[in-house]
Amino acid sequence: MPVRVFLSSVSSNLEIKKHQQKIEMILSSKKISFECEDVASDEEKKSEMRRLMGNPTALPPQIFNGDVYCGDFDAFEQAVENEELEKFLKL
């Protein structure tokens, strides 16, 4: 299953936008295949993200390997810093 990044194309929060961009940039630079799931354009995607996480109020960005939850931006950033990105992404 591919790495899936649930994000929002419509966000007034600059910090969320920067986090989403950083995730995409790092995954691309490491040549890790991923799909973006836009929760702003599809309410079902947001519901799916929250259901898979078990958190009815979760906000993007959230990262999954297929349907397996990997973590949020903070966990992603920590994995990058610790050079454990593949472990974090369950690859």
Biotite code that builds the C-alpha atoms (Angstrom):
import biotite.structure as struc

atoms = struc.array([
    struc.Atom([0.000, 0.000, 0.000], chain_id="A", res_id=1, res_name="MET", atom_name="CA", element="C"),
    struc.Atom([1.239, 3.507, -0.751], chain_id="A", res_id=2, res_name="PRO", atom_name="CA", element="C"),
    struc.Atom([2.058, 6.161, 1.790], chain_id="A", res_id=3, res_name="VAL", atom_name="CA", element="C"),
    struc.Atom([-0.956, 8.455, 2.085], chain_id="A", res_id=4, res_name="ARG", atom_name="CA", element="C"),
    struc.Atom([-0.788, 12.027, 3.320], chain_id="A", res_id=5, res_name="VAL", atom_name="CA", element="C"),
    struc.Atom([-4.108, 13.507, 4.355], chain_id="A", res_id=6, res_name="PHE", atom_name="CA", element="C"),
    struc.Atom([-3.918, 17.257, 3.907], chain_id="A", res_id=7, res_name="LEU", atom_name="CA", element="C"),
    struc.Atom([-6.089, 20.278, 3.289], chain_id="A", res_id=8, res_name="SER", atom_name="CA", element="C"),
    struc.Atom([-5.790, 22.404, 0.172], chain_id="A", res_id=9, res_name="SER", atom_name="CA", element="C"),
    struc.Atom([-7.851, 25.068, 1.951], chain_id="A", res_id=10, res_name="VAL", atom_name="CA", element="C"),
    struc.Atom([-6.428, 26.186, 5.266], chain_id="A", res_id=11, res_name="SER", atom_name="CA", element="C"),
    struc.Atom([-6.148, 29.612, 6.782], chain_id="A", res_id=12, res_name="SER", atom_name="CA", element="C"),
    struc.Atom([-3.505, 28.319, 9.197], chain_id="A", res_id=13, res_name="ASN", atom_name="CA", element="C"),
    struc.Atom([-0.059, 29.125, 7.800], chain_id="A", res_id=14, res_name="LEU", atom_name="CA", element="C"),
    struc.Atom([1.631, 26.630, 10.115], chain_id="A", res_id=15, res_name="GLU", atom_name="CA", element="C"),
    struc.Atom([-0.496, 23.751, 8.764], chain_id="A", res_id=16, res_name="ILE", atom_name="CA", element="C"),
    struc.Atom([0.350, 24.781, 5.193], chain_id="A", res_id=17, res_name="LYS", atom_name="CA", element="C"),
    struc.Atom([4.071, 24.807, 6.003], chain_id="A", res_id=18, res_name="LYS", atom_name="CA", element="C"),
    struc.Atom([3.847, 21.389, 7.660], chain_id="A", res_id=19, res_name="HIS", atom_name="CA", element="C"),
    struc.Atom([2.066, 19.930, 4.626], chain_id="A", res_id=20, res_name="GLN", atom_name="CA", element="C"),
    struc.Atom([4.637, 21.415, 2.253], chain_id="A", res_id=21, res_name="GLN", atom_name="CA", element="C"),
    struc.Atom([7.524, 20.097, 4.338], chain_id="A", res_id=22, res_name="LYS", atom_name="CA", element="C"),
    struc.Atom([6.085, 16.565, 4.371], chain_id="A", res_id=23, res_name="ILE", atom_name="CA", element="C"),
    struc.Atom([5.634, 16.604, 0.590], chain_id="A", res_id=24, res_name="GLU", atom_name="CA", element="C"),
    struc.Atom([9.112, 18.062, 0.044], chain_id="A", res_id=25, res_name="MET", atom_name="CA", element="C"),
    struc.Atom([10.850, 15.486, 2.252], chain_id="A", res_id=26, res_name="ILE", atom_name="CA", element="C"),
    struc.Atom([8.982, 12.503, 0.804], chain_id="A", res_id=27, res_name="LEU", atom_name="CA", element="C"),
    struc.Atom([9.714, 13.702, -2.738], chain_id="A", res_id=28, res_name="SER", atom_name="CA", element="C"),
    struc.Atom([13.390, 14.352, -2.009], chain_id="A", res_id=29, res_name="SER", atom_name="CA", element="C"),
    struc.Atom([13.765, 10.852, -0.568], chain_id="A", res_id=30, res_name="LYS", atom_name="CA", element="C"),
    struc.Atom([11.930, 9.422, -3.591], chain_id="A", res_id=31, res_name="LYS", atom_name="CA", element="C"),
    struc.Atom([9.233, 7.874, -1.401], chain_id="A", res_id=32, res_name="ILE", atom_name="CA", element="C"),
    struc.Atom([6.058, 7.321, -3.375], chain_id="A", res_id=33, res_name="SER", atom_name="CA", element="C"),
    struc.Atom([2.997, 8.904, -1.755], chain_id="A", res_id=34, res_name="PHE", atom_name="CA", element="C"),
    struc.Atom([-0.551, 9.988, -2.476], chain_id="A", res_id=35, res_name="GLU", atom_name="CA", element="C"),
    struc.Atom([-2.159, 13.174, -1.211], chain_id="A", res_id=36, res_name="CYS", atom_name="CA", element="C"),
    struc.Atom([-5.711, 12.911, 0.079], chain_id="A", res_id=37, res_name="GLU", atom_name="CA", element="C"),
    struc.Atom([-7.398, 16.333, 0.220], chain_id="A", res_id=38, res_name="ASP", atom_name="CA", element="C"),
    struc.Atom([-9.856, 16.476, 3.114], chain_id="A", res_id=39, res_name="VAL", atom_name="CA", element="C"),
    struc.Atom([-11.031, 19.964, 2.081], chain_id="A", res_id=40, res_name="ALA", atom_name="CA", element="C"),
    struc.Atom([-12.438, 18.819, -1.246], chain_id="A", res_id=41, res_name="SER", atom_name="CA", element="C"),
    struc.Atom([-13.908, 15.527, -0.046], chain_id="A", res_id=42, res_name="ASP", atom_name="CA", element="C"),
    struc.Atom([-15.758, 15.202, 3.263], chain_id="A", res_id=43, res_name="GLU", atom_name="CA", element="C"),
    struc.Atom([-15.493, 11.406, 3.021], chain_id="A", res_id=44, res_name="GLU", atom_name="CA", element="C"),
    struc.Atom([-11.686, 11.662, 3.026], chain_id="A", res_id=45, res_name="LYS", atom_name="CA", element="C"),
    struc.Atom([-11.818, 13.649, 6.264], chain_id="A", res_id=46, res_name="LYS", atom_name="CA", element="C"),
    struc.Atom([-14.174, 11.084, 7.795], chain_id="A", res_id=47, res_name="SER", atom_name="CA", element="C"),
    struc.Atom([-11.909, 8.245, 6.638], chain_id="A", res_id=48, res_name="GLU", atom_name="CA", element="C"),
    struc.Atom([-8.818, 9.925, 8.115], chain_id="A", res_id=49, res_name="MET", atom_name="CA", element="C"),
    struc.Atom([-10.524, 10.433, 11.466], chain_id="A", res_id=50, res_name="ARG", atom_name="CA", element="C"),
    struc.Atom([-12.021, 6.929, 11.499], chain_id="A", res_id=51, res_name="ARG", atom_name="CA", element="C"),
    struc.Atom([-8.679, 5.262, 10.746], chain_id="A", res_id=52, res_name="LEU", atom_name="CA", element="C"),
    struc.Atom([-7.030, 7.310, 13.487], chain_id="A", res_id=53, res_name="MET", atom_name="CA", element="C"),
    struc.Atom([-9.805, 6.803, 15.997], chain_id="A", res_id=54, res_name="GLY", atom_name="CA", element="C"),
    struc.Atom([-9.895, 10.564, 16.609], chain_id="A", res_id=55, res_name="ASN", atom_name="CA", element="C"),
    struc.Atom([-13.106, 12.391, 15.610], chain_id="A", res_id=56, res_name="PRO", atom_name="CA", element="C"),
    struc.Atom([-11.477, 15.838, 15.806], chain_id="A", res_id=57, res_name="THR", atom_name="CA", element="C"),
    struc.Atom([-8.102, 15.212, 14.130], chain_id="A", res_id=58, res_name="ALA", atom_name="CA", element="C"),
    struc.Atom([-6.782, 17.817, 11.710], chain_id="A", res_id=59, res_name="LEU", atom_name="CA", element="C"),
    struc.Atom([-4.411, 17.369, 8.778], chain_id="A", res_id=60, res_name="PRO", atom_name="CA", element="C"),
    struc.Atom([-1.686, 16.690, 7.998], chain_id="A", res_id=61, res_name="PRO", atom_name="CA", element="C"),
    struc.Atom([-1.825, 13.020, 8.992], chain_id="A", res_id=62, res_name="GLN", atom_name="CA", element="C"),
    struc.Atom([0.282, 10.234, 7.511], chain_id="A", res_id=63, res_name="ILE", atom_name="CA", element="C"),
    struc.Atom([-0.681, 6.628, 6.801], chain_id="A", res_id=64, res_name="PHE", atom_name="CA", element="C"),
    struc.Atom([0.800, 3.597, 5.111], chain_id="A", res_id=65, res_name="ASN", atom_name="CA", element="C"),
    struc.Atom([-2.298, 2.399, 3.311], chain_id="A", res_id=66, res_name="GLY", atom_name="CA", element="C"),
    struc.Atom([-4.871, 2.220, 6.105], chain_id="A", res_id=67, res_name="ASP", atom_name="CA", element="C"),
    struc.Atom([-2.286, 1.967, 8.895], chain_id="A", res_id=68, res_name="VAL", atom_name="CA", element="C"),
    struc.Atom([-1.788, 5.184, 10.834], chain_id="A", res_id=69, res_name="TYR", atom_name="CA", element="C"),
    struc.Atom([1.839, 6.318, 11.049], chain_id="A", res_id=70, res_name="CYS", atom_name="CA", element="C"),
    struc.Atom([1.515, 9.680, 12.787], chain_id="A", res_id=71, res_name="GLY", atom_name="CA", element="C"),
    struc.Atom([1.118, 13.425, 12.571], chain_id="A", res_id=72, res_name="ASP", atom_name="CA", element="C"),
    struc.Atom([3.586, 16.118, 11.534], chain_id="A", res_id=73, res_name="PHE", atom_name="CA", element="C"),
    struc.Atom([5.426, 16.185, 14.864], chain_id="A", res_id=74, res_name="ASP", atom_name="CA", element="C"),
    struc.Atom([6.004, 12.429, 14.755], chain_id="A", res_id=75, res_name="ALA", atom_name="CA", element="C"),
    struc.Atom([7.076, 12.701, 11.095], chain_id="A", res_id=76, res_name="PHE", atom_name="CA", element="C"),
    struc.Atom([9.549, 15.460, 11.888], chain_id="A", res_id=77, res_name="GLU", atom_name="CA", element="C"),
    struc.Atom([10.956, 13.477, 14.821], chain_id="A", res_id=78, res_name="GLN", atom_name="CA", element="C"),
    struc.Atom([11.429, 10.433, 12.574], chain_id="A", res_id=79, res_name="ALA", atom_name="CA", element="C"),
    struc.Atom([13.279, 12.555, 10.008], chain_id="A", res_id=80, res_name="VAL", atom_name="CA", element="C"),
    struc.Atom([15.558, 14.030, 12.686], chain_id="A", res_id=81, res_name="GLU", atom_name="CA", element="C"),
    struc.Atom([16.288, 10.550, 14.086], chain_id="A", res_id=82, res_name="ASN", atom_name="CA", element="C"),
    struc.Atom([16.867, 9.145, 10.591], chain_id="A", res_id=83, res_name="GLU", atom_name="CA", element="C"),
    struc.Atom([14.032, 6.657, 11.125], chain_id="A", res_id=84, res_name="GLU", atom_name="CA", element="C"),
    struc.Atom([11.685, 7.804, 8.382], chain_id="A", res_id=85, res_name="LEU", atom_name="CA", element="C"),
    struc.Atom([11.301, 4.393, 6.738], chain_id="A", res_id=86, res_name="GLU", atom_name="CA", element="C"),
    struc.Atom([10.545, 2.823, 10.124], chain_id="A", res_id=87, res_name="LYS", atom_name="CA", element="C"),
    struc.Atom([7.991, 5.580, 10.851], chain_id="A", res_id=88, res_name="PHE", atom_name="CA", element="C"),
    struc.Atom([6.347, 5.038, 7.452], chain_id="A", res_id=89, res_name="LEU", atom_name="CA", element="C"),
    struc.Atom([6.339, 1.264, 7.990], chain_id="A", res_id=90, res_name="LYS", atom_name="CA", element="C"),
    struc.Atom([8.188, 0.649, 4.721], chain_id="A", res_id=91, res_name="LEU", atom_name="CA", element="C"),
])
